[in-house]
Amino acid sequence: MTHHPDPQATPARAAYVPSLIAIGLVVSVISALGAPLIPEIAAHYRATLGATQWSLTATMLVGAVLSPLIGRLGDGPHRRAVLIGALAVVTAGGALAAVAPALWVLVAGRAMQGVGLALMPLTMASARENLPAERATGVIGTLSVVAAVGIGLGYPATGFIAEYLGTAAAFWAGAAASGAALALAVLFVPASHHAGRAPRLDVAGAALIGAGVLCLLLAFEKGADWGWGAGRTRGLLVVAVVALAAWVVSELRVAAPLVDLRLMRHPAVLTANVTGLVLGLAMYLGISLITQLVQLPQGMGATPFVAGLCLIPLSITSAGANRLMPLARTALTPRGVLPAGCTLIAVGLAFFAATGDAVWQAMVTMGLVGLGIGFTFAAMPALIVGAVPAHETSSAMSFYQVSRYVGFSLGAGLAVTLLRAFSGGDESPSSAAYGHASAAGAVLCLVAAAVAWALPGLGRRASRRAAVRAPSPRAS
């Protein structure tokens, strides 16, 4: 029987859950650290905005690629050591970005910080192992929502520090925050109770999914610049499809895969991953559009700090929605929570598409988006945890994280593509193009709502058909 220590038994255990949440908050804030700084970084290093965008893309890319690998490492007895080691890398990356003499060095530091994005599954697996089941479910939901809360806090904090103290100070602040998270992990996160050897690492699988995700994100990142019909774009997409298909085949054959893809046959796991991908895409699409339009002269002409402040409602309402989850499950039924959350995000983006010419409208939009994100991001991990064995928690949650991070990165790339499409290829799109792109994001969220409603129903019908076909046991 799994031992669940009482988290209130000692001061150290009382600090355990707050420490997990603080660690999750820090790594999510760091993921957003470079976004408001891109124009300033470009000016400082005399680089193009496209090249400087890698200070954000590299972080997301490393997080997406390393999530399954670190998740598998975290399923064994060395979870605490992996958590501490990764936070040390994140802290060093922040310091490197702060002192970087060239853009490529800064991008390398940001890539090191991306290791932190792969740690959320480890915090969730630790909560599941060390807390009673009912308490663990709530903490895991909170950890998932923390990603949205951190983004909402990271943008204004970064903009404020950079505006008054410079970009280097913003990266030093990130290094200090991750150093504090490292200290919390050392002091308050217990070692895993799992005995035995660490799981074997599927190195070939890690290489295949890394290559596939890298080529996919590169294609979406550069497709708008190169052209979607260009040979380089099509070549990257072909390599991505081939590598990811080979990864699926490999994972189904090896004895110790990075992620047991057979778990995807469970409707709850499939629903969480598909919905997480689409919502991640829509969320970053909306954030990119709103923070850009708020700052542009043809938009609202505000400062990066004001653009960051527009995301504060995202943090407030996403945290509030997480607190309302028990009530939402009762009022909407567990099956209805995800579609309702997706619909709320669609309403927010549609509102911005219809208005979008004042800061308060951007704030209302982000409040609605945060409310939807709070319901959906809190519900999806619970679906996965309820469907997989305890020893597969880290790897299953890491695959969910990959789905979200790929969605985040694709959303940022899709924002550029849609703006150019709706402005006839003009590199200075009008405010109307931002409205049309926001409307497209709303449609994506409605698609996610339909998927979130349909997949569980299809799974239940399949289970009933299987039960009908099964032979009845004979009476003894």
C-alpha positions as CSV (number, residue, x, y, z in Angstrom):
1,M,0.0,0.0,0.0
2,T,1.4,3.4,-1.0
3,H,2.4,5.6,2.0
4,H,0.9,9.1,2.0
5,P,2.5,11.3,4.7
6,D,0.4,13.8,6.4
7,P,1.4,17.1,4.7
8,Q,0.6,19.0,8.0
9,A,2.6,16.7,10.3
10,T,5.8,18.8,10.4
11,P,6.7,22.3,9.2
12,A,8.7,20.8,6.4
13,R,5.7,18.8,5.2
14,A,3.4,21.9,5.6
15,A,5.7,23.7,3.2
16,Y,5.7,20.8,0.7
17,V,2.6,21.7,-1.4
18,P,3.4,25.5,-1.4
19,S,6.9,24.6,-2.5
20,L,5.6,22.5,-5.4
21,I,3.3,25.3,-6.5
22,A,6.2,27.9,-6.2
23,I,8.4,25.7,-8.4
24,G,5.7,25.4,-11.0
25,L,5.0,29.1,-10.9
26,V,8.7,30.0,-11.3
27,V,9.2,27.7,-14.4
28,S,6.1,29.0,-16.0
29,V,7.1,32.7,-15.4
30,I,10.5,31.9,-16.9
31,S,8.8,30.5,-20.0
32,A,7.3,34.0,-20.7
33,L,10.4,35.9,-19.6
34,G,11.7,36.7,-23.1
35,A,8.5,37.6,-24.9
36,P,8.1,41.3,-23.9
37,L,11.9,41.8,-24.3
38,I,12.2,40.8,-28.0
39,P,12.2,44.4,-29.4
40,E,14.7,45.5,-26.8
41,I,17.0,42.5,-27.3
42,A,16.9,43.0,-31.1
43,A,17.9,46.6,-30.7
44,H,20.7,45.7,-28.2
45,Y,22.3,43.1,-30.4
46,R,21.4,44.8,-33.6
47,A,19.6,41.7,-34.8
48,T,16.3,41.2,-36.7
49,L,13.1,40.5,-34.9
50,G,13.0,37.0,-36.5
51,A,16.4,36.1,-35.2
52,T,15.5,37.5,-31.7
53,Q,12.3,35.5,-31.6
54,W,14.5,32.5,-30.9
55,S,15.0,33.8,-27.4
56,L,11.4,32.6,-26.8
57,T,11.2,29.7,-29.3
58,A,14.4,28.0,-27.9
59,T,12.8,27.9,-24.5
60,M,9.6,26.3,-25.7
61,L,11.4,23.9,-28.0
62,V,13.7,22.5,-25.3
63,G,10.7,22.2,-22.9
64,A,8.7,20.2,-25.5
65,V,11.6,18.0,-26.5
66,L,12.9,17.2,-23.0
67,S,9.5,16.7,-21.4
68,P,9.1,13.0,-22.2
69,L,12.8,12.2,-21.4
70,I,12.7,14.0,-18.0
71,G,9.2,12.6,-17.3
72,R,10.5,9.0,-17.8
73,L,13.5,9.7,-15.6
74,G,11.1,11.1,-13.0
75,D,9.1,7.9,-12.9
76,G,12.0,6.1,-11.1
77,P,13.7,6.5,-7.8
78,H,15.7,9.5,-8.8
79,R,12.9,12.0,-9.3
80,R,14.2,14.4,-6.6
81,A,17.7,14.3,-8.1
82,V,16.4,15.0,-11.5
83,L,14.3,17.9,-10.2
84,I,17.2,19.5,-8.4
85,G,19.6,19.0,-11.3
86,A,17.2,20.5,-13.8
87,L,16.6,23.6,-11.6
88,A,20.3,24.1,-11.3
89,V,20.5,24.1,-15.1
90,V,17.7,26.6,-15.3
91,T,19.4,28.9,-12.8
92,A,22.7,28.8,-14.7
93,G,20.8,29.5,-17.9
94,G,19.3,32.7,-16.5
95,A,22.7,33.9,-15.4
96,L,24.2,33.1,-18.8
97,A,21.4,35.1,-20.6
98,A,22.0,38.0,-18.3
99,V,25.7,38.4,-19.2
100,A,25.5,37.2,-22.8
101,P,27.9,39.1,-25.1
102,A,26.1,37.9,-28.2
103,L,22.6,36.9,-29.3
104,W,23.5,33.3,-29.8
105,V,24.8,33.1,-26.2
106,L,21.6,34.6,-24.9
107,V,19.6,32.0,-26.9
108,A,21.7,29.3,-25.4
109,G,20.9,30.6,-21.9
110,R,17.2,30.7,-22.7
111,A,17.4,27.1,-24.1
112,M,18.9,26.1,-20.7
113,Q,16.0,27.8,-19.0
114,G,13.6,25.7,-21.2
115,V,14.7,22.6,-19.2
116,G,12.4,24.0,-16.4
117,L,9.3,23.6,-18.6
118,A,9.9,19.8,-18.5
119,L,9.6,19.7,-14.7
120,M,5.9,20.1,-14.2
121,P,5.2,16.4,-14.7
122,L,7.7,15.6,-11.9
123,T,5.9,18.0,-9.5
124,M,2.6,16.3,-10.4
125,A,4.0,12.8,-9.9
126,S,5.5,13.8,-6.6
127,A,2.1,15.2,-5.4
128,R,0.3,12.0,-6.5
129,E,2.8,9.9,-4.6
130,N,3.1,11.9,-1.4
131,L,-0.5,13.2,-0.8
132,P,-3.8,11.4,-0.2
133,A,-5.7,10.8,-3.5
134,E,-8.3,13.6,-3.0
135,R,-5.7,16.2,-2.0
136,A,-3.4,15.1,-4.8
137,T,-6.1,15.6,-7.4
138,G,-6.6,19.3,-6.4
139,V,-2.9,20.0,-6.2
140,I,-2.3,18.5,-9.6
141,G,-5.1,20.7,-11.1
142,T,-3.5,23.7,-9.4
143,L,-0.1,22.9,-10.9
144,S,-1.6,22.7,-14.3
145,V,-3.3,26.1,-14.0
146,V,-0.1,27.6,-12.6
147,A,1.2,27.6,-16.2
148,A,-1.4,30.2,-17.2
149,V,-1.0,32.1,-13.9
150,G,2.8,32.3,-14.5
151,I,2.4,33.7,-18.0
152,G,0.1,36.3,-16.8
153,L,2.5,37.4,-14.1
154,G,5.7,37.0,-16.1
155,Y,4.8,39.4,-18.9
156,P,4.1,42.5,-16.7
157,A,6.9,41.7,-14.3
158,T,9.4,41.3,-17.2
159,G,8.1,44.5,-18.9
160,F,8.4,46.5,-15.6
161,I,12.0,45.3,-14.8
162,A,13.2,45.8,-18.4
163,E,11.6,49.3,-18.7
164,Y,13.3,50.6,-15.5
165,L,16.4,48.4,-15.0
166,G,17.2,47.0,-18.4
167,T,17.0,43.5,-20.1
168,A,19.9,42.1,-18.2
169,A,18.2,42.8,-14.9
170,A,15.1,40.9,-16.1
171,F,17.2,37.8,-16.7
172,W,19.0,38.2,-13.4
173,A,15.6,38.3,-11.7
174,G,14.7,35.0,-13.5
175,A,18.0,33.5,-12.3
176,A,17.3,34.6,-8.7
177,A,13.7,33.1,-8.9
178,S,14.9,29.8,-10.2
179,G,17.6,29.7,-7.5
180,A,14.9,30.2,-4.9
181,A,12.9,27.3,-6.5
182,L,16.1,25.2,-6.4
183,A,16.4,25.9,-2.6
184,L,12.7,24.9,-2.1
185,A,13.3,21.6,-3.9
186,V,16.3,20.8,-1.8
187,L,14.6,21.7,1.5
188,F,11.1,20.4,1.1
189,V,10.6,18.0,-1.8
190,P,11.0,14.4,-0.5
191,A,12.7,11.6,-2.4
192,S,10.5,9.1,-4.3
193,H,9.4,6.0,-2.4
194,H,9.9,3.8,-5.5
195,A,12.5,1.2,-5.0
196,G,14.7,-0.5,-7.5
197,R,16.5,0.7,-10.6
198,A,15.8,3.8,-12.6
199,P,13.8,3.1,-15.8
200,R,15.7,2.3,-18.9
201,L,15.8,5.3,-21.2
202,D,14.5,5.0,-24.8
203,V,17.3,7.0,-26.4
204,A,16.2,6.2,-30.0
205,G,12.6,7.3,-29.1
206,A,13.9,10.5,-27.5
207,A,15.9,11.3,-30.7
208,L,12.9,10.7,-32.9
209,I,10.4,12.8,-31.0
210,G,13.1,15.5,-30.6
211,A,13.7,15.6,-34.3
212,G,10.1,15.5,-35.2
213,V,9.0,18.3,-32.8
214,L,12.1,20.4,-33.8
215,C,11.3,20.2,-37.5
216,L,7.6,20.8,-36.9
217,L,8.2,23.9,-34.9
218,L,10.9,25.2,-37.3
219,A,8.4,24.9,-40.2
220,F,5.7,26.8,-38.4
221,E,8.2,29.4,-37.0
222,K,9.8,30.1,-40.4
223,G,7.0,29.2,-42.8
224,A,5.6,32.7,-42.9
225,D,9.0,34.1,-43.8
226,W,10.1,31.4,-46.3
227,G,6.6,30.8,-47.8
228,W,4.5,27.7,-47.1
229,G,5.2,26.4,-50.5
230,A,8.9,26.8,-50.3
231,G,11.1,23.7,-50.5
232,R,12.6,24.3,-47.0
233,T,9.2,24.5,-45.4
234,R,7.8,21.4,-47.1
235,G,11.0,19.5,-46.4
236,L,10.8,20.3,-42.7
237,L,7.2,19.2,-42.6
238,V,7.9,15.9,-44.4
239,V,10.8,15.2,-42.0
240,A,8.6,16.0,-39.0
241,V,5.8,13.6,-40.2
242,V,8.3,10.8,-40.9
243,A,10.2,11.2,-37.6
244,L,7.0,11.4,-35.5
245,A,5.5,8.3,-37.3
246,A,8.7,6.4,-36.7
247,W,8.6,7.4,-33.1
248,V,5.1,6.1,-32.7
249,V,6.2,2.7,-34.3
250,S,9.2,2.6,-32.0
251,E,7.3,3.4,-28.8
252,L,4.8,0.6,-29.5
253,R,7.7,-1.9,-29.9
254,V,10.2,-1.1,-27.3
255,A,10.0,-2.7,-23.8
256,A,10.4,0.6,-21.9
257,P,9.0,3.5,-24.0
258,L,9.3,7.1,-23.1
259,V,5.5,7.2,-23.2
260,D,3.2,4.2,-23.3
261,L,1.1,5.3,-26.3
262,R,-1.3,2.5,-25.6
263,L,-2.7,4.7,-22.8
264,M,-4.0,7.0,-25.6
265,R,-6.6,4.4,-26.3
266,H,-8.3,5.6,-23.1
267,P,-10.8,8.3,-24.1
268,A,-9.8,10.5,-21.1
269,V,-6.1,10.5,-22.0
270,L,-6.8,11.1,-25.7
271,T,-9.3,13.9,-24.9
272,A,-6.8,15.7,-22.6
273,N,-4.0,15.5,-25.1
274,V,-5.9,16.6,-28.2
275,T,-7.7,19.4,-26.3
276,G,-4.5,20.5,-24.7
277,L,-2.8,20.8,-28.1
278,V,-5.7,22.9,-29.6
279,L,-6.1,25.1,-26.5
280,G,-2.4,25.7,-26.2
281,L,-2.4,26.9,-29.8
282,A,-5.4,29.1,-29.3
283,M,-4.1,30.5,-26.0
284,Y,-0.7,31.6,-27.4
285,L,-2.3,32.8,-30.6
286,G,-4.5,35.2,-28.5
287,I,-1.7,36.3,-26.2
288,S,0.6,37.1,-29.2
289,L,-2.1,39.0,-31.0
290,I,-3.2,41.1,-28.0
291,T,0.2,42.0,-26.6
292,Q,1.3,43.0,-30.1
293,L,-1.8,45.1,-30.9
294,V,-1.6,46.9,-27.6
295,Q,1.9,48.1,-28.4
296,L,1.6,48.9,-32.1
297,P,1.1,52.5,-33.3
298,Q,-1.7,51.3,-35.5
299,G,-3.2,49.7,-32.4
300,M,-3.2,51.2,-28.9
301,G,0.3,52.5,-28.8
302,A,1.0,51.4,-25.2
303,T,4.3,50.4,-23.6
304,P,5.4,46.8,-23.1
305,F,4.6,47.2,-19.4
306,V,1.0,48.1,-20.2
307,A,0.8,45.2,-22.6
308,G,2.0,42.9,-19.8
309,L,-0.6,44.4,-17.4
310,C,-3.3,43.3,-19.9
311,L,-2.4,39.7,-19.0
312,I,-3.0,40.2,-15.2
313,P,-6.7,39.3,-15.6
314,L,-5.5,36.0,-17.2
315,S,-3.7,35.1,-13.9
316,I,-6.5,36.2,-11.6
317,T,-9.4,34.5,-13.4
318,S,-7.5,31.3,-14.2
319,A,-6.6,30.9,-10.5
320,G,-10.2,31.7,-9.5
321,A,-11.6,29.2,-11.9
322,N,-9.4,26.5,-10.4
323,R,-11.0,27.3,-7.0
324,L,-14.5,26.9,-8.6
325,M,-13.8,23.5,-10.1
326,P,-15.8,21.5,-7.6
327,L,-18.8,23.7,-8.2
328,A,-18.3,23.5,-12.0
329,R,-18.2,19.7,-12.0
330,T,-21.5,19.6,-10.0
331,A,-23.3,22.2,-12.2
332,L,-21.9,21.0,-15.6
333,T,-21.1,17.4,-14.9
334,P,-17.4,16.3,-15.3
335,R,-17.9,15.7,-19.1
336,G,-19.2,19.3,-19.6
337,V,-16.4,21.2,-17.8
338,L,-13.9,20.9,-20.7
339,P,-16.3,22.0,-23.5
340,A,-17.6,24.9,-21.3
341,G,-14.0,26.1,-20.7
342,C,-13.2,25.9,-24.4
343,T,-16.3,27.9,-25.2
344,L,-15.4,30.6,-22.7
345,I,-12.0,31.1,-24.4
346,A,-13.9,31.3,-27.8
347,V,-16.2,34.0,-26.4
348,G,-13.2,36.0,-25.2
349,L,-11.4,35.9,-28.5
350,A,-14.6,36.6,-30.4
351,F,-15.1,39.7,-28.1
352,F,-11.7,41.0,-29.0
353,A,-12.3,40.3,-32.7
354,A,-15.5,42.5,-32.5
355,T,-13.8,45.3,-30.4
356,G,-10.1,45.3,-29.8
357,D,-9.4,49.0,-29.8
358,A,-9.0,49.8,-26.1
359,V,-6.8,48.5,-23.3
360,W,-9.9,47.6,-21.1
361,Q,-11.2,45.4,-23.9
362,A,-7.9,43.5,-24.0
363,M,-8.2,43.0,-20.3
364,V,-11.8,41.8,-20.5
365,T,-10.6,39.3,-23.2
366,M,-7.8,38.0,-21.1
367,G,-10.1,37.7,-18.2
368,L,-12.5,35.5,-20.2
369,V,-9.6,33.5,-21.6
370,G,-8.2,33.0,-18.1
371,L,-11.5,31.7,-16.9
372,G,-11.7,29.1,-19.6
373,I,-8.1,28.2,-19.2
374,G,-8.6,27.7,-15.5
375,F,-11.4,25.2,-16.0
376,T,-9.8,23.3,-18.8
377,F,-6.2,23.2,-17.6
378,A,-7.4,22.1,-14.1
379,A,-9.6,19.3,-15.5
380,M,-7.2,17.7,-18.1
381,P,-4.6,16.4,-15.6
382,A,-7.3,14.9,-13.5
383,L,-8.5,13.0,-16.5
384,I,-5.0,11.6,-17.2
385,V,-4.2,10.8,-13.5
386,G,-7.5,9.0,-13.2
387,A,-6.8,6.8,-16.2
388,V,-3.1,5.7,-15.8
389,P,-1.3,3.6,-13.2
390,A,0.6,5.6,-10.5
391,H,4.0,4.5,-11.8
392,E,3.2,6.0,-15.3
393,T,2.1,9.4,-14.0
394,S,5.3,11.3,-14.9
395,S,5.6,9.9,-18.4
396,A,1.9,10.3,-19.2
397,M,1.8,13.9,-17.9
398,S,5.0,14.7,-19.8
399,F,3.3,13.7,-23.1
400,Y,0.4,16.0,-22.1
401,Q,3.0,18.7,-21.5
402,V,4.5,18.1,-25.0
403,S,1.0,18.5,-26.5
404,R,0.6,21.8,-24.7
405,Y,4.0,23.2,-25.5
406,V,3.8,22.2,-29.2
407,G,0.4,24.0,-29.1
408,F,2.0,27.1,-27.5
409,S,4.8,27.2,-30.1
410,L,2.4,26.6,-33.1
411,G,0.1,29.3,-31.8
412,A,2.9,31.9,-31.8
413,G,3.8,30.9,-35.4
414,L,0.2,30.8,-36.5
415,A,-0.3,34.3,-35.3
416,V,2.3,35.6,-37.8
417,T,0.9,33.4,-40.6
418,L,-2.7,34.6,-40.0
419,L,-1.8,38.3,-39.8
420,R,0.1,38.1,-43.1
421,A,-2.8,36.2,-44.7
422,F,-5.4,38.7,-43.5
423,S,-3.3,41.7,-44.5
424,G,-2.4,40.5,-48.0
425,G,1.2,39.8,-47.1
426,D,1.8,43.2,-45.6
427,E,4.5,43.0,-42.8
428,S,2.7,45.9,-40.9
429,P,-0.8,44.4,-40.6
430,S,-3.8,46.6,-39.8
431,S,-5.9,46.3,-36.6
432,A,-8.6,44.6,-38.8
433,A,-6.1,41.8,-39.5
434,Y,-5.7,41.3,-35.8
435,G,-9.5,41.1,-35.4
436,H,-9.8,38.4,-38.2
437,A,-7.0,36.4,-36.6
438,S,-8.7,36.5,-33.2
439,A,-11.9,35.3,-34.8
440,A,-9.9,32.4,-36.3
441,G,-8.7,31.6,-32.8
442,A,-12.3,31.6,-31.5
443,V,-13.2,29.0,-34.2
444,L,-10.3,26.8,-33.1
445,C,-11.6,26.9,-29.5
446,L,-15.1,25.8,-30.6
447,V,-13.5,22.9,-32.5
448,A,-11.7,22.0,-29.2
449,A,-15.0,22.2,-27.4
450,A,-16.6,19.8,-29.9
451,V,-13.7,17.4,-29.6
452,A,-13.8,17.5,-25.8
453,W,-17.5,16.6,-25.8
454,A,-17.4,14.0,-28.5
455,L,-14.4,11.8,-27.6
456,P,-15.6,10.7,-24.1
457,G,-19.0,9.8,-25.6
458,L,-17.3,7.8,-28.4
459,G,-15.3,5.9,-25.8
460,R,-18.3,5.1,-23.7
461,R,-20.2,3.7,-26.7
462,A,-17.2,1.6,-27.7
463,S,-17.0,0.2,-24.2
464,R,-20.7,-0.7,-24.2
465,R,-20.3,-2.4,-27.6
466,A,-17.4,-4.4,-26.3
467,A,-19.4,-5.4,-23.2
468,V,-22.3,-6.6,-25.4
469,R,-19.9,-8.7,-27.6
470,A,-18.1,-10.2,-24.6
471,P,-19.4,-13.8,-23.7
472,S,-21.4,-14.1,-20.5
473,P,-19.7,-16.0,-17.8
474,R,-21.2,-19.5,-17.2
475,A,-22.8,-20.3,-13.9
476,S,-20.7,-22.6,-11.9
